[in-house]
């Protein structure tokens, strides 16, 4: 199992966006403990697959940035940092007015 972001759009002609976040192992070993240490709200909830309100996507992205900053000091986290950078890049290209539903889990 893994954690991913699934974004559905209002237009039926537009394909959903699927963004891999982390394997279940990496999520439990690195993402979750770091998120809990930082007191993040959204990242620890990814395991339960929350439906994220469109307006809350900015808060989720902010948590990704905080997580990235916390992991940046360890060179062993290079691949995780690349993954987070990729997630942020993909999410920044999403026009929120076009989104109907966001699911992360």
Secondary structure, 3 states (H helix, E strand, C coil): CEEEEEEEECCCCCCCEEEEEEEHHHHHHHHHHHHHHHCCCCHHHHHHCEEECHHHHHHHHHHHHHHHHHHCCCHHHHHHHHHHHHHHHHHHCCCHHHEEEEEEC
